């Protein structure tokens, strides 16, 4: 059998960590490699992310399928994002793992593939002169799982239903710019937006933007939402438990080689490990870090790592008298040892060997890699601190989840080196989201910033009132550039605008990246045909298989 596997190594930083790191551990299992913080060993023989932060296990060659023993049913363990509903217009479908199922059962007009851009799906092409008025040319000969033909009317109905009945859903947000959708003929439609929006095409590649069957939903308002044109159909679904999908033998595209795929929610970490070791599952997300070494040493398994697209960063509240002082922020960023923070926070499952100072997604378009990373220089940090307003006060650092609690402990110790007194304020993610907001009274916060592969997604981090703007950052030029980039179709012009945004943001140092989070997922040898993306909601299992003889 011929199998191709694209494996591009991404070196993880392995560094010496201060013995005091153990003091900031909590009840959560220590990250891999941190039992002895004075020693660290490089993990070998794991499949590491490519330049975009993802991993691709290629499909079977067509001439290799015959004679290959494949698993009839592939089992995927879902960790902490249980699948509640399969209706993309229901806010309960916003969970990451639900997106995996939606991708398999509902096709979108276009797919977005890292490194390849927008790939035709139900739409073969689109035409626009201003990124406000679009003509979509649809694929012919496509049928829904119930046998009904797919036409432009289904697209128009899907848009209207999402807008009118999908309040709070990601689907409603993706289709919200549409002010009119008109059928020109069965396979052509015109869409008009409320303004110029070059990010619209990206938005409708997201899993919740799949096209639904109007007639199926009219006949069955509950399970009719399961009917799509996708590579798989729903065989059985139990909310908060599992989704069993069967391959669609009438699929317009590449027909899957696997008959059944089961995605099961397994909340208990120990149970996930047992299921993998006993052969009850073929791919597991959320494997305990303390079990990773055993899986790595076992020749029956492979570890697939992806790097999160989101910067795991430190943000300073610019409204606060101390953290709003430019010289104080400079003192902090020149004190930080990012490699030590990364390793102490997540062991081998973090990459603190940053190559630039852009606060941007690792695989987000138009990343400005020429922005210098602030060097760790304690003499320079003390000079900045001397020029700042800081006078020995206690400065609060808000954190949630175990990884960032460990980060905070290391940052606290590092800042003590130049005389900054840090108080760690532990909370949970909802508490952090409620307190560390735009205009809040917090001072510093360590958390990730949600930025997807589209540059337009960075908007929420840098505009006034943005949901990811915990720094209370408000720069009129940045806001102007973000607004203009959204309305500019010329790619070179947009790139220049986003480059300038990153330069301005870097100059303020209200945001600084600490490390990239690396996620390890356990798979049996012989598993292939999947695409794991830095944006976990975009993982693609439509071509998954397990070679039983591998």
DRENLUMZA-224690 format. One line per field, with one value per residue (C-alpha): x, y, z. Coordinates in Angstrom, 3 decimals, padded with zeros to 6 digits. Example, Ala and Ser with C-alpha at 12.3 -4.5 7.8 and 13.67 -1.06 7.14 Angstrom:
REM residues 2
px [012.300:013.670]
py [-004.500:-001.060]
pz [007.800:007.140]
END
This chain:
REM residues 550
px [000.000:001.204:000.700:001.960:002.464:003.464:005.481:007.283:009.252:008.719:011.323:009.948:012.013:013.574:015.104:016.323:013.613:014.128:013.550:010.937:008.499:007.065:005.699:003.180:001.752:-001.862:-003.912:-003.823:-001.378:002.044:002.823:004.994:008.633:008.262:008.664:012.278:012.383:016.163:016.088:014.127:014.200:013.220:010.240:011.096:009.018:005.965:004.277:004.845:003.005:003.840:004.490:000.787:000.559:-001.412:-000.862:-002.093:-002.259:-002.923:-005.653:-005.147:-003.972:-006.841:-004.806:-004.013:-007.573:-008.178:-006.651:-006.159:-007.862:-009.637:-011.600:-015.305:-015.948:-013.481:-013.920:-012.909:-012.845:-014.140:-012.793:-014.402:-016.632:-019.640:-021.933:-025.328:-027.220:-026.602:-028.605:-026.047:-028.623:-028.867:-026.367:-025.769:-023.944:-021.141:-018.905:-015.671:-016.464:-019.929:-018.159:-016.333:-019.662:-021.138:-018.172:-018.853:-022.625:-023.122:-021.177:-020.523:-020.248:-016.455:-013.906:-010.894:-007.701:-004.528:-001.974:-004.517:-007.040:-010.700:-011.537:-014.816:-017.442:-021.151:-020.134:-017.775:-016.914:-018.004:-017.814:-017.589:-016.276:-016.654:-016.886:-020.420:-022.283:-021.595:-022.730:-022.284:-022.181:-023.272:-022.361:-024.949:-025.906:-025.626:-028.281:-029.130:-029.059:-032.838:-032.394:-033.635:-031.610:-029.514:-030.384:-029.869:-033.200:-031.688:-028.859:-031.289:-033.498:-030.495:-029.367:-032.822:-033.419:-030.054:-030.765:-034.354:-034.119:-030.441:-029.993:-026.783:-025.492:-022.249:-024.236:-026.306:-023.133:-021.528:-024.558:-025.412:-023.864:-026.304:-029.103:-030.483:-030.127:-031.879:-032.181:-031.228:-031.704:-031.404:-027.610:-026.932:-027.682:-026.872:-025.923:-025.674:-024.015:-024.662:-021.260:-017.924:-016.602:-013.638:-013.825:-017.303:-016.055:-013.920:-016.895:-019.069:-016.385:-016.852:-018.610:-021.871:-022.355:-023.334:-026.315:-029.498:-032.490:-035.600:-037.975:-036.295:-036.656:-040.258:-041.106:-039.153:-038.199:-035.877:-033.933:-034.395:-031.387:-029.255:-029.877:-027.070:-025.127:-021.982:-019.686:-021.445:-025.047:-026.306:-026.939:-027.643:-027.237:-027.553:-027.085:-024.134:-023.048:-022.189:-022.795:-022.590:-022.120:-022.410:-020.611:-022.702:-022.355:-024.035:-021.607:-020.668:-017.023:-014.561:-016.569:-015.124:-013.358:-014.643:-018.205:-018.918:-017.348:-018.326:-017.497:-018.068:-017.881:-015.684:-015.326:-013.052:-009.375:-008.448:-011.227:-009.832:-006.481:-008.121:-010.171:-007.088:-005.092:-007.911:-008.635:-012.027:-010.971:-008.620:-008.057:-008.249:-008.318:-007.515:-005.219:-003.695:-000.176:001.148:000.094:001.717:005.153:003.655:001.827:004.935:006.980:004.349:004.915:001.177:000.474:001.514:001.163:-000.144:000.686:-000.851:000.054:-002.813:-003.223:-004.013:-001.241:-001.007:-000.307:000.046:-002.168:-001.827:-004.859:-004.036:-006.653:-004.751:-002.240:000.574:000.043:-001.014:002.493:004.536:007.817:006.308:005.140:008.557:010.183:007.977:008.458:012.248:012.219:010.290:012.061:009.505:011.137:011.077:007.451:006.498:008.212:007.055:003.486:003.045:006.341:006.926:003.413:004.315:006.712:008.354:011.031:009.341:010.919:009.113:007.159:003.888:000.748:-001.011:-002.103:000.700:-001.049:-003.108:-002.686:-000.391:001.619:004.378:007.442:009.761:008.598:011.406:010.745:011.608:014.821:015.244:017.590:017.382:019.578:017.337:014.242:015.490:016.145:012.573:011.218:013.160:011.510:008.010:005.417:005.879:006.812:006.690:002.922:001.343:000.203:-002.613:-002.338:-005.637:-005.425:-007.692:-007.028:-004.028:-001.646:-001.903:-001.836:001.577:002.514:001.569:003.759:006.796:006.060:005.707:009.165:010.762:009.380:010.657:014.148:013.705:011.597:008.022:005.595:002.913:-000.293:-001.874:-005.666:-006.914:-010.370:-012.105:-012.653:-016.153:-014.813:-011.924:-014.232:-016.476:-013.740:-010.871:-012.857:-012.482:-012.669:-012.384:-010.443:-007.951:-004.249:-002.657:-004.134:-002.651:-004.958:-005.172:-006.524:-008.854:-007.516:-008.408:-006.610:-008.470:-006.728:-010.104:-010.574:-007.873:-010.330:-011.909:-008.507:-007.697:-010.867:-012.555:-014.965:-013.643:-014.455:-010.754:-009.463:-008.599:-005.983:-008.562:-006.494:-007.922:-005.805:-007.737:-005.229:-005.497:-009.299:-009.186:-006.865:-008.997:-012.141:-010.444:-008.903:-012.354:-013.514:-010.454:-010.389:-006.801:-004.746:-001.484:-003.225:-004.879:-001.566:000.051:-002.781:-002.557:001.230:000.895:-001.677:000.804:003.590:001.482:000.281:003.874:005.032:002.474:003.340:-000.134:-000.117:002.857:002.902:004.409:004.310:002.379:000.320:001.068:-001.616:-000.889:-003.493:-003.055:-003.847:-003.342:-000.759:-002.519:-004.839:-004.789:-006.874:-007.335:-006.466:-005.801:-005.758:-004.382:-008.008:-009.436:-012.999:-011.738:-010.406:-011.509:-012.217:-014.111:-011.408:-010.420:-009.414:-007.561:-005.344:-005.640:-002.355:-000.202]
py [000.000:003.477:006.165:009.697:011.656:015.285:015.730:018.999:019.277:022.197:022.228:022.698:024.718:022.615:024.784:024.834:025.879:027.294:024.924:027.258:026.475:023.646:026.237:027.463:024.035:023.310:020.132:019.722:017.034:018.551:018.995:016.415:016.729:018.896:016.275:017.407:021.060:020.996:018.453:018.315:015.771:016.354:014.320:012.239:010.318:012.523:014.137:017.843:020.832:022.298:025.999:026.780:025.001:022.011:018.382:016.605:012.819:012.330:010.223:006.737:006.599:005.340:002.392:001.370:000.986:-002.413:-005.154:-002.919:-004.017:-000.945:-000.518:-000.439:001.945:004.552:005.837:009.375:010.469:013.982:015.556:018.629:019.888:017.604:017.506:018.821:019.534:019.106:022.164:024.788:027.552:026.637:028.388:025.001:023.980:026.491:023.897:022.911:019.204:019.974:021.816:018.585:016.831:019.777:019.702:016.047:016.305:019.823:021.243:024.985:027.126:027.081:025.358:027.173:025.109:026.541:027.211:026.668:029.429:029.098:025.814:025.303:023.160:023.756:026.906:026.567:030.261:033.741:037.081:040.485:043.915:045.587:042.825:043.931:042.502:038.821:036.379:032.726:029.962:026.712:023.096:021.049:017.427:017.570:015.898:016.094:012.980:012.631:012.565:016.093:018.145:021.010:024.391:028.095:028.232:026.130:028.653:031.596:029.753:028.812:032.451:033.734:031.019:031.641:035.374:035.009:031.965:031.559:034.317:033.660:031.039:031.317:030.682:033.815:035.821:034.465:035.340:038.588:040.957:039.703:042.208:040.404:036.978:036.416:033.313:034.112:030.518:027.066:027.299:031.022:033.489:037.065:038.119:041.754:042.741:045.725:047.103:046.120:043.079:041.160:038.722:037.522:034.583:033.361:033.617:031.395:028.701:028.093:024.816:026.438:028.041:024.739:024.702:023.071:021.403:023.569:020.647:018.316:020.869:021.659:017.942:017.379:020.550:018.568:015.998:017.834:019.949:016.813:016.559:018.003:017.305:016.223:013.218:011.601:011.391:010.971:007.338:007.914:010.809:010.945:014.429:014.765:011.220:010.355:010.973:008.000:008.972:006.832:007.573:009.088:006.781:009.417:012.145:014.532:014.637:011.993:009.216:008.301:004.953:004.434:003.175:004.580:007.245:007.535:010.661:010.019:012.488:011.047:013.584:011.474:011.666:008.290:006.645:008.115:006.482:003.137:003.277:003.903:001.132:-001.400:-000.627:000.939:004.122:005.068:008.784:010.647:014.337:015.509:012.677:013.357:014.735:012.222:009.395:010.847:009.330:005.822:006.297:007.741:004.716:002.294:001.417:000.869:004.592:007.917:011.388:014.133:017.630:020.900:024.425:026.668:029.643:031.871:033.810:032.831:036.297:038.867:041.950:045.234:047.388:050.796:052.479:051.633:054.269:051.719:049.258:052.136:053.565:052.793:052.528:050.044:047.806:047.993:047.042:043.954:042.706:043.048:040.977:038.028:034.762:033.303:029.907:029.414:030.533:028.175:025.130:025.767:026.297:023.271:021.401:019.993:021.098:024.749:026.556:029.636:029.941:032.896:034.393:037.738:040.164:040.317:039.798:037.802:034.241:031.862:030.974:034.141:035.840:038.884:038.131:040.727:038.614:041.631:042.965:042.331:040.291:042.254:040.738:039.680:042.360:043.021:046.123:047.682:046.565:048.329:051.503:051.485:050.747:053.687:055.997:054.612:055.642:052.387:052.824:049.331:048.867:045.427:044.807:042.337:039.537:037.793:034.162:031.198:027.500:025.529:026.345:030.092:029.781:028.177:030.956:033.559:031.992:032.113:035.684:036.670:035.279:036.840:040.301:040.067:040.134:043.820:044.725:044.462:043.017:040.880:039.569:036.574:036.696:033.198:032.728:030.524:031.302:032.774:034.887:036.112:036.926:038.893:040.860:041.284:043.132:046.311:049.169:046.866:047.594:044.730:045.481:042.516:039.291:036.112:034.341:033.378:035.722:034.160:034.913:032.643:032.362:035.392:038.695:040.314:038.182:040.222:043.110:041.986:042.180:045.768:047.820:049.718:047.374:044.278:040.992:039.992:043.476:043.033:045.789:048.553:049.379:052.296:053.682:055.678:054.823:051.083:051.262:053.203:050.643:047.711:049.346:050.176:046.722:045.199:047.256:046.834:044.151:044.723:042.049:044.024:047.063:044.949:043.346:046.764:047.852:044.776:045.063:048.627:047.527:045.025:047.603:050.078:047.395:046.247:049.772:050.124:046.710:046.466:042.862:040.515:036.874:034.442:031.153:029.008:026.196:022.768:020.077:016.383:013.924:010.149:008.006:004.365:003.585:003.216:006.171:008.630:010.933:013.710:017.368:018.881:022.662:025.285:026.389:023.255:023.972:023.419:019.853:017.740:013.992:013.445:011.180:009.391:005.715:003.134:000.587:-002.518:-003.965:-000.893]
pz [000.000:-000.795:001.792:001.720:004.852:004.943:008.118:008.496:011.670:013.993:016.744:020.222:022.646:025.367:027.993:031.567:034.012:037.492:040.374:041.841:039.021:041.082:043.499:040.928:040.045:040.965:041.220:037.450:036.223:035.537:031.862:030.157:031.023:034.132:036.844:037.100:036.053:035.780:032.969:029.740:026.956:023.325:022.174:019.102:016.597:016.813:013.848:014.235:012.805:009.426:008.834:009.223:012.577:011.258:010.286:007.161:006.875:003.193:001.653:000.308:-003.282:-005.419:-006.693:-003.106:-001.841:-003.438:-001.340:001.692:004.904:006.242:009.447:008.661:011.544:012.815:016.383:017.378:021.018:021.637:024.814:026.410:023.599:023.686:020.658:021.764:018.520:014.796:013.814:012.738:013.318:017.002:019.332:020.938:017.754:018.312:020.036:018.327:017.936:016.558:013.753:012.902:012.335:010.435:008.046:007.330:006.736:005.313:002.398:002.162:-000.937:-000.564:001.661:003.065:003.194:004.769:002.066:-000.710:-000.078:-001.071:-002.780:-004.714:-003.029:-003.721:-005.563:-008.488:-008.598:-007.602:-009.366:-007.736:-008.622:-005.258:-002.602:-001.863:-004.857:-005.619:-008.279:-007.271:-009.873:-008.280:-008.878:-010.759:-010.195:-006.379:-004.220:-000.533:001.623:001.095:-002.677:-003.366:-005.870:-004.541:-006.120:-005.555:-003.705:-000.893:-000.482:-000.312:002.174:004.349:004.539:005.467:008.044:009.730:009.940:011.160:013.430:014.281:016.862:018.803:016.377:014.441:011.260:011.838:012.348:009.194:007.049:008.866:006.257:003.590:002.875:-000.176:-001.777:-005.088:-007.262:-010.860:-012.025:-010.450:-010.291:-010.106:-007.334:-006.453:-002.933:-001.827:001.449:003.691:002.709:001.241:003.100:001.722:004.647:003.669:001.601:004.478:006.871:004.715:004.544:008.275:009.229:010.490:007.044:005.430:003.077:004.384:002.713:002.912:002.256:004.770:007.570:006.618:006.871:010.099:012.016:014.300:012.286:008.990:009.983:009.758:006.014:003.937:000.768:002.612:002.339:005.324:006.501:010.065:010.927:014.635:017.041:020.833:022.243:024.644:023.802:020.198:016.511:014.149:010.504:007.359:004.123:001.345:-001.666:-003.844:-002.875:-005.684:-004.573:-003.403:-001.759:001.653:001.967:005.532:005.955:009.441:011.647:015.296:017.302:021.010:023.871:026.648:029.489:031.701:030.716:032.187:030.198:026.979:027.677:028.432:025.222:023.110:024.801:024.439:020.795:021.509:019.693:016.869:017.516:020.812:021.577:025.095:026.160:029.609:029.283:031.805:029.463:026.353:027.016:027.181:023.897:022.295:023.336:022.011:018.322:017.857:018.212:016.782:018.264:016.007:017.192:016.101:017.081:018.115:015.808:018.792:020.575:024.242:025.483:028.205:027.910:029.826:030.625:029.139:031.365:034.528:035.762:036.148:033.296:031.076:031.410:028.297:030.220:032.692:029.862:028.230:031.527:031.731:028.153:028.377:031.586:030.216:029.430:027.033:026.670:030.445:030.599:027.782:029.217:032.779:031.586:029.357:029.048:025.591:024.655:024.234:021.908:023.392:020.736:019.047:015.952:015.773:017.924:015.971:018.054:015.345:014.608:013.684:010.416:009.958:006.604:006.309:009.448:009.803:010.529:010.437:013.807:016.297:019.404:022.587:023.923:027.523:028.834:032.564:032.444:029.814:031.740:034.895:032.902:031.622:035.091:036.530:033.982:034.703:037.289:039.178:042.835:044.339:044.196:043.946:040.358:039.680:037.105:036.228:035.055:034.457:033.586:034.783:031.928:032.494:036.268:035.848:033.410:035.999:038.671:036.395:035.290:038.927:039.733:036.684:037.418:040.991:039.441:038.569:041.604:040.294:042.855:041.168:042.753:040.969:040.789:039.916:038.430:035.861:032.149:032.664:035.528:033.420:030.525:032.876:034.646:032.189:029.540:027.514:029.995:033.028:036.219:035.850:035.304:033.511:032.136:030.667:028.246:024.583:021.934:019.381:015.903:013.001:009.619:008.237:009.021:009.574:012.706:014.484:014.506:017.791:019.508:018.561:018.057:020.919:022.677:020.871:022.581:022.591:023.470:027.142:026.913:026.349:023.275:021.290:018.482:015.834:013.112:013.828:013.807:010.538:008.960:010.106:008.712:005.429:005.039:005.396:002.410:000.200:-002.460:-003.583:-001.830:-001.809:-000.339:002.366:003.240:003.676:005.987:008.185:008.291:009.567:012.149:013.562:013.625:015.610:018.015:018.566:019.332:022.151:023.642:025.137:023.892:023.906:022.880:025.394:023.472:021.027:022.532:021.066:021.264:021.145:019.890:019.990:016.943:016.066:013.427:010.109:010.594:007.707:005.543:008.091:008.236:011.680:011.479:013.885:014.170:015.865:014.696:011.122:011.596:008.615:008.898:005.637:004.194:007.402:007.317:009.377:007.636:009.807:008.509:009.211]
END
